[in-house]
Amino acid sequence: MRFSTVPRVTCLVSEQSDPAVIAELAAVGVDGFQVRSKELDTRGLIELTRAVVAAVRPTGAMVTVNDRVDVAIASGADGAHLGAGDLPMAVARSIAPALLLGATCRSFGDVEAAAADGADYVGVGPVFATTSKAGLPDPVGIMGIKGAGGPLPIVAIGGITAANASAVMAAGAAGIAVIGGIWRPPDPVRAAEELLAAIG
């Protein structure tokens, strides 16, 4: 594995996220940011990712791009997260040997396959019910995190808040990825601080 660790808290961001708040989130300790947009074209996504990199790089936070290895390379991001319908992991690894690459998984078998193909970590979820993304499968729950444990660090996603984050980490997750848990509250920075305090 090229990276010895994954971010403890990854905040998903889009073109709707306030750049000033993104910088504040990094300043209080959010150590990962994943750029995800279904609306921007490639050029716009590169510009957004470069802006996020510029906002958080002074703190040492990692930036990944959802679905797009090419955008990660072009924007100077640290990595990319790939789903089942994206560029195959083995191909992504061959063209981006130095990037942090993650794969979406839901079972131990998926994790083993991702490891064999060159993934650095796996994203498992949704852990709990969430409204941040439509069309998701049923939640895997805490037992789904335990069952997916294997050769790669797990980043858990889906319905994670300060109230349940410690249980997710105790189940074996190396990190958590959050959308609504940070952006839905009226004060995203305070929500991030509560998440960070919950996982210690």
C-alpha positions as CSV (number, residue, x, y, z in Angstrom):
1,M,0.0,0.0,0.0
2,R,1.3,3.4,-0.9
3,F,-0.4,5.2,1.9
4,S,0.0,4.1,5.5
5,T,-3.1,5.9,6.7
6,V,-6.4,7.3,5.5
7,P,-8.1,10.5,6.8
8,R,-10.0,10.0,10.0
9,V,-12.8,12.4,8.9
10,T,-13.5,13.0,5.2
11,C,-16.0,15.7,4.3
12,L,-17.6,15.4,0.9
13,V,-17.7,18.7,-1.0
14,S,-19.3,20.0,-4.2
15,E,-19.6,23.3,-6.1
16,Q,-22.3,24.2,-3.6
17,S,-19.9,24.1,-0.6
18,D,-18.6,27.4,0.7
19,P,-14.8,27.6,0.1
20,A,-14.3,29.6,3.2
21,V,-16.0,27.0,5.3
22,I,-14.0,24.2,3.6
23,A,-10.8,26.0,4.8
24,E,-12.3,26.4,8.3
25,L,-13.2,22.7,8.4
26,A,-9.6,21.8,7.6
27,A,-8.3,24.2,10.2
28,V,-10.3,22.5,13.0
29,G,-9.0,19.1,12.1
30,V,-11.0,17.6,9.2
31,D,-8.1,15.8,7.4
32,G,-9.8,14.6,4.3
33,F,-12.0,16.1,1.6
34,Q,-13.6,14.3,-1.3
35,V,-14.8,16.4,-4.3
36,R,-18.0,15.0,-5.7
37,S,-20.2,16.7,-8.4
38,K,-22.7,15.3,-10.8
39,E,-23.3,18.7,-12.4
40,L,-19.9,20.1,-13.4
41,D,-18.2,19.2,-16.6
42,T,-14.6,18.0,-16.6
43,R,-13.1,21.5,-16.7
44,G,-15.3,22.8,-14.0
45,L,-14.5,19.8,-11.8
46,I,-10.8,20.3,-12.2
47,E,-11.2,24.0,-11.2
48,L,-13.3,23.1,-8.2
49,T,-10.8,20.4,-7.1
50,R,-7.8,22.8,-7.5
51,A,-9.7,25.3,-5.3
52,V,-10.3,22.7,-2.6
53,V,-6.7,21.6,-2.8
54,A,-5.5,25.2,-2.4
55,A,-7.9,25.8,0.6
56,V,-6.9,22.7,2.6
57,R,-3.3,21.9,1.6
58,P,-1.8,24.3,4.2
59,T,-3.2,22.0,6.9
60,G,-2.0,18.8,5.3
61,A,-5.5,17.5,4.6
62,M,-5.9,15.0,1.8
63,V,-8.1,15.7,-1.2
64,T,-9.7,12.9,-3.3
65,V,-12.0,13.1,-6.3
66,N,-15.1,10.9,-6.6
67,D,-15.2,8.7,-9.7
68,R,-12.5,10.6,-11.7
69,V,-8.8,9.5,-11.7
70,D,-8.1,11.9,-14.6
71,V,-9.4,14.9,-12.7
72,A,-7.4,13.9,-9.6
73,I,-4.2,13.8,-11.7
74,A,-5.0,17.0,-13.5
75,S,-5.8,19.0,-10.4
76,G,-3.0,17.8,-8.2
77,A,-5.3,16.0,-5.8
78,D,-4.1,13.1,-3.6
79,G,-6.3,10.4,-4.9
80,A,-9.7,9.2,-6.2
81,H,-12.5,7.1,-5.0
82,L,-14.0,4.6,-7.5
83,G,-17.4,2.9,-7.5
84,A,-18.5,-0.3,-9.4
85,G,-19.3,1.6,-12.6
86,D,-16.1,3.7,-12.7
87,L,-12.6,3.0,-14.1
88,P,-11.6,-0.5,-13.0
89,M,-9.3,-0.4,-10.0
90,A,-6.5,-2.3,-11.7
91,V,-6.5,0.1,-14.6
92,A,-6.6,3.1,-12.3
93,R,-3.6,1.8,-10.4
94,S,-1.7,1.3,-13.6
95,I,-2.1,4.9,-14.7
96,A,-1.9,6.5,-11.3
97,P,0.6,4.5,-9.3
98,A,1.2,7.2,-6.7
99,L,-2.4,8.2,-6.0
100,L,-4.5,7.2,-2.9
101,L,-7.2,5.0,-4.5
102,G,-10.3,3.8,-2.8
103,A,-13.0,1.3,-3.9
104,T,-16.6,1.1,-2.8
105,C,-17.3,-2.3,-1.2
106,R,-20.1,-4.0,0.7
107,S,-18.6,-7.4,1.6
108,F,-15.3,-9.1,2.6
109,G,-15.1,-10.6,-0.9
110,D,-15.3,-7.1,-2.4
111,V,-12.5,-5.9,-0.1
112,E,-10.3,-8.8,-1.1
113,A,-10.8,-8.1,-4.8
114,A,-10.1,-4.4,-4.3
115,A,-6.9,-5.2,-2.5
116,A,-5.8,-7.5,-5.2
117,D,-6.4,-4.9,-7.8
118,G,-4.4,-2.2,-6.0
119,A,-6.8,-0.2,-3.8
120,D,-5.4,1.6,-0.8
121,Y,-8.6,1.6,1.2
122,V,-12.3,0.7,0.8
123,G,-15.4,2.7,1.4
124,V,-18.2,0.7,3.0
125,G,-21.8,1.9,3.3
126,P,-24.3,3.2,3.7
127,V,-23.8,2.3,7.3
128,F,-27.0,3.9,8.4
129,A,-30.0,5.3,6.5
130,T,-29.2,8.6,4.7
131,T,-30.9,11.1,2.4
132,S,-27.7,12.5,1.0
133,K,-27.7,10.3,-2.1
134,A,-30.6,8.7,-3.9
135,G,-30.8,5.0,-5.0
136,L,-28.5,3.6,-2.3
137,P,-28.8,0.0,-1.2
138,D,-30.0,-1.0,2.3
139,P,-27.8,0.1,5.2
140,V,-25.1,-2.4,6.2
141,G,-25.2,-1.4,9.8
142,I,-22.4,-1.8,12.4
143,M,-22.2,-5.5,11.6
144,G,-21.5,-4.6,7.9
145,I,-18.4,-2.7,9.0
146,K,-17.2,-5.7,11.1
147,G,-17.9,-8.2,8.3
148,A,-16.0,-6.2,5.7
149,G,-12.8,-6.1,7.8
150,G,-9.8,-7.4,6.0
151,P,-6.6,-6.4,4.3
152,L,-7.5,-2.7,3.7
153,P,-8.5,0.2,5.9
154,I,-12.2,0.9,5.9
155,V,-13.8,4.3,5.5
156,A,-17.4,4.1,6.6
157,I,-20.0,6.4,5.0
158,G,-23.8,6.9,5.2
159,G,-25.8,8.5,8.0
160,I,-22.8,9.0,10.3
161,T,-23.1,11.7,13.0
162,A,-21.4,12.6,16.3
163,A,-24.0,10.4,18.0
164,N,-22.9,7.2,16.2
165,A,-19.4,7.9,15.0
166,S,-17.6,6.3,17.9
167,A,-19.6,3.0,17.4
168,V,-18.6,3.0,13.8
169,M,-14.9,3.4,14.6
170,A,-15.1,0.8,17.4
171,A,-16.5,-1.6,14.8
172,G,-13.2,-1.4,12.9
173,A,-13.5,1.6,10.6
174,A,-10.2,3.5,10.1
175,G,-12.1,6.6,9.1
176,I,-15.5,8.1,8.4
177,A,-16.8,10.0,5.4
178,V,-19.6,12.6,6.0
179,I,-21.9,14.7,4.0
180,G,-25.1,15.6,5.9
181,G,-23.5,15.2,9.3
182,I,-21.4,18.2,8.6
183,W,-23.3,20.3,6.0
184,R,-26.9,19.8,7.3
185,P,-26.5,21.5,10.7
186,P,-26.6,25.3,10.8
187,D,-22.9,25.5,11.9
188,P,-20.9,23.0,9.8
189,V,-17.6,23.8,11.6
190,R,-19.2,23.1,15.0
191,A,-20.7,19.9,13.6
192,A,-17.2,18.8,12.4
193,E,-15.7,19.6,15.8
194,E,-18.3,17.4,17.5
195,L,-17.6,14.6,15.1
196,L,-13.9,14.9,15.8
197,A,-14.5,14.9,19.5
198,A,-16.7,11.8,19.3
199,I,-14.0,9.7,17.6
200,G,-11.2,11.0,19.9
